[in-house]
Amino acid sequence: MDFFGEPLMLGLAQLLQPSVLLYILAGTLVGLAFGVVPGLQSVTALSVFLPITFWWDPVLSMYFFAGIIGSAANGGAITSILLNMPGTAQNAATMLEGYPLTRQGKPVFALNVSACASGLGAVFGVLMLILFLPVFVPVLLSFGPAETFLDRHFRTGNAGVGDFLQCGQGARRCRDGFDVFGGRFGGDRACRCRALPSAAPICSTG
């Protein structure tokens, strides 16, 4: 538990810094503004503000993005409840019970329930993540290239034509090698296994 306890304490201490709280607040406001407009989702806000964050501190940028992602869905619930129009895709279900409450003259009640459910759900998810992190991290860290390949291509129980085409494309690029000067595949055959060590068995058969 020491492996998880110390980083957790450091993260909580970092979270309480005024600059971090300011960036989270800014991201929350941006997420609400983009979520309340139908068609503008959290992904749109991330795409718009990503170039600006190139000059920011990376840690503060991540807190800013976390505020956007966490609040966009709550902003989309506003239009779902008041206008029967989902602000984001996940708010389509909110219309089923939110808008009827608005027609009954209870829009404030519906908005309060939506906000409380969103907040409690986020807190519950974080607590479950912290609780099960010591169990899942050793399993996740044990995943290597082979396990990732099996999970990606054979999770459905059958391999499609596209999977084999991807394998062939990877084998072909490994055979050609990677041009370290031009930044592209092709050319020096001698550096193929050095550039892609995980594909050395395929290279050895080329």
C-alpha positions as CSV (number, residue, x, y, z in Angstrom):
1,M,0.0,0.0,0.0
2,D,3.0,2.3,0.4
3,F,3.4,2.2,-3.4
4,F,-0.1,3.7,-3.7
5,G,-0.4,5.7,-0.5
6,E,2.4,8.2,-1.1
7,P,1.4,9.1,-4.7
8,L,-2.2,9.5,-3.5
9,M,-1.2,11.9,-0.7
10,L,1.0,13.8,-3.2
11,G,-1.9,14.0,-5.6
12,L,-4.3,15.3,-3.0
13,A,-1.8,17.9,-1.9
14,Q,-1.3,19.0,-5.5
15,L,-5.1,19.2,-6.0
16,L,-5.5,21.7,-3.1
17,Q,-3.1,24.2,-4.6
18,P,-4.8,27.5,-5.6
19,S,-3.5,27.4,-9.2
20,V,-4.8,23.9,-9.7
21,L,-8.2,24.8,-8.3
22,L,-8.3,27.8,-10.6
23,Y,-7.6,25.8,-13.7
24,I,-10.2,23.2,-12.7
25,L,-12.7,25.9,-12.3
26,A,-11.9,27.4,-15.7
27,G,-12.2,24.0,-17.3
28,T,-15.5,23.4,-15.6
29,L,-16.9,26.6,-16.9
30,V,-15.7,25.9,-20.4
31,G,-17.1,22.4,-20.2
32,L,-20.5,23.7,-19.1
33,A,-20.5,26.3,-21.9
34,F,-19.7,23.7,-24.6
35,G,-22.0,21.1,-23.1
36,V,-25.1,23.3,-22.9
37,V,-24.9,24.0,-26.7
38,P,-26.3,21.0,-28.7
39,G,-23.7,19.7,-31.0
40,L,-20.7,21.0,-29.0
41,Q,-19.3,18.3,-26.8
42,S,-16.3,17.9,-24.5
43,V,-14.3,16.6,-27.5
44,T,-15.0,19.9,-29.3
45,A,-13.8,21.9,-26.3
46,L,-10.6,19.8,-26.1
47,S,-9.9,20.4,-29.7
48,V,-10.4,24.1,-29.5
49,F,-8.3,24.7,-26.4
50,L,-5.6,22.1,-27.1
51,P,-3.4,24.5,-29.1
52,I,-3.6,27.1,-26.3
53,T,-2.3,24.6,-23.7
54,F,1.0,24.2,-25.5
55,W,2.3,27.1,-23.6
56,W,0.9,26.0,-20.2
57,D,2.3,23.8,-17.6
58,P,1.5,20.2,-18.5
59,V,0.0,19.3,-15.1
60,L,-2.2,22.4,-15.1
61,S,-3.3,21.6,-18.6
62,M,-4.4,18.1,-17.6
63,Y,-6.5,19.6,-14.7
64,F,-8.0,22.0,-17.1
65,F,-9.0,19.2,-19.5
66,A,-10.3,17.1,-16.5
67,G,-12.6,20.0,-15.7
68,I,-13.9,20.2,-19.2
69,I,-14.6,16.4,-19.5
70,G,-16.2,16.3,-16.1
71,S,-18.6,19.2,-16.6
72,A,-19.6,18.9,-20.3
73,A,-22.2,16.1,-19.6
74,N,-23.7,18.1,-16.8
75,G,-24.0,21.1,-19.1
76,G,-25.7,19.0,-21.7
77,A,-28.3,18.0,-19.1
78,I,-29.6,21.6,-19.0
79,T,-30.9,21.6,-22.5
80,S,-32.1,18.0,-22.2
81,I,-34.2,18.9,-19.2
82,L,-35.4,22.4,-20.3
83,L,-35.7,22.0,-24.1
84,N,-35.9,18.2,-24.6
85,M,-32.7,18.6,-26.7
86,P,-29.6,16.7,-25.6
87,G,-26.5,18.9,-25.3
88,T,-24.2,15.9,-25.5
89,A,-24.7,12.3,-26.7
90,Q,-24.9,10.8,-23.2
91,N,-27.7,13.2,-22.2
92,A,-30.1,11.6,-24.6
93,A,-31.4,9.4,-21.7
94,T,-31.8,12.5,-19.5
95,M,-34.7,13.7,-21.8
96,L,-36.8,10.6,-20.8
97,E,-37.4,11.8,-17.3
98,G,-36.0,15.3,-17.2
99,Y,-38.2,17.0,-19.8
100,P,-41.5,15.5,-18.4
101,L,-40.6,17.0,-15.0
102,T,-40.1,20.4,-16.8
103,R,-43.6,20.1,-18.3
104,Q,-44.9,19.4,-14.8
105,G,-43.5,22.7,-13.6
106,K,-40.5,21.1,-11.8
107,P,-37.4,22.1,-13.9
108,V,-35.4,23.3,-10.9
109,F,-36.0,19.9,-9.1
110,A,-34.9,18.0,-12.3
111,L,-31.7,20.1,-12.7
112,N,-30.8,19.6,-9.0
113,V,-31.3,15.9,-9.3
114,S,-29.2,15.8,-12.4
115,A,-26.4,17.8,-10.8
116,C,-26.4,15.7,-7.6
117,A,-26.4,12.4,-9.6
118,S,-23.5,13.6,-11.7
119,G,-21.5,14.7,-8.7
120,L,-22.2,11.6,-6.6
121,G,-21.4,9.4,-9.6
122,A,-18.1,11.1,-10.1
123,V,-17.1,10.7,-6.4
124,F,-18.2,7.1,-6.4
125,G,-16.2,6.3,-9.5
126,V,-13.0,7.9,-8.0
127,L,-13.4,6.0,-4.8
128,M,-13.9,2.7,-6.6
129,L,-10.8,3.5,-8.7
130,I,-8.7,4.2,-5.6
131,L,-10.1,1.1,-3.9
132,F,-9.4,-1.4,-6.7
133,L,-6.2,0.3,-8.1
134,P,-3.9,-2.0,-6.1
135,V,-5.7,-5.0,-7.6
136,F,-5.7,-3.9,-11.2
137,V,-2.4,-2.2,-11.6
138,P,-0.2,-5.4,-11.3
139,V,-2.4,-7.1,-13.9
140,L,-2.2,-4.1,-16.2
141,L,1.5,-3.8,-15.9
142,S,1.9,-7.5,-16.7
143,F,0.4,-6.8,-20.2
144,G,3.1,-6.9,-22.9
145,P,2.9,-6.6,-26.7
146,A,1.6,-10.1,-27.1
147,E,-1.2,-9.6,-24.6
148,T,-2.2,-6.3,-26.1
149,F,-2.2,-7.8,-29.6
150,L,-4.5,-10.7,-28.5
151,D,-6.8,-8.3,-26.6
152,R,-7.0,-6.0,-29.6
153,H,-7.5,-8.4,-32.5
154,F,-9.1,-11.5,-31.0
155,R,-11.4,-10.2,-28.2
156,T,-14.4,-11.0,-30.4
157,G,-13.4,-14.6,-30.8
158,N,-12.6,-14.4,-34.5
159,A,-10.1,-12.5,-36.6
160,G,-11.4,-10.5,-39.5
161,V,-9.7,-9.8,-42.8
162,G,-8.7,-6.4,-41.6
163,D,-6.8,-7.9,-38.7
164,F,-4.7,-10.0,-41.0
165,L,-4.2,-7.0,-43.4
166,Q,-2.8,-5.0,-40.4
167,C,-0.5,-7.8,-39.5
168,G,0.8,-8.0,-43.1
169,Q,1.3,-4.2,-43.1
170,G,3.3,-4.3,-39.9
171,A,5.4,-7.2,-41.3
172,R,6.1,-5.3,-44.5
173,R,7.1,-2.2,-42.7
174,C,9.3,-4.2,-40.4
175,R,10.9,-5.8,-43.4
176,D,11.7,-2.4,-45.0
177,G,13.1,-0.9,-41.8
178,F,12.8,2.6,-40.4
179,D,14.6,5.6,-41.8
180,V,15.9,7.4,-38.7
181,F,16.9,10.5,-40.7
182,G,13.8,10.9,-42.8
183,G,11.4,9.8,-40.1
184,R,9.6,7.2,-42.3
185,F,9.5,3.5,-43.0
186,G,11.6,2.1,-45.8
187,G,15.2,1.9,-46.8
188,D,17.8,0.5,-44.5
189,R,17.0,-3.2,-44.0
190,A,19.7,-3.6,-41.4
191,C,18.0,-1.3,-38.9
192,R,14.6,-3.0,-39.1
193,C,15.0,-5.1,-36.0
194,R,16.7,-2.3,-34.2
195,A,13.9,0.1,-35.0
196,L,11.1,-2.4,-34.1
197,P,12.5,-4.8,-31.5
198,S,9.0,-6.2,-30.7
199,A,8.8,-7.5,-34.3
200,A,12.2,-9.2,-34.3
201,P,10.7,-12.7,-34.8
202,I,8.9,-11.5,-38.0
203,C,12.1,-9.8,-39.2
204,S,14.1,-13.0,-38.7
205,T,11.9,-14.8,-41.2
206,G,12.1,-12.0,-43.8
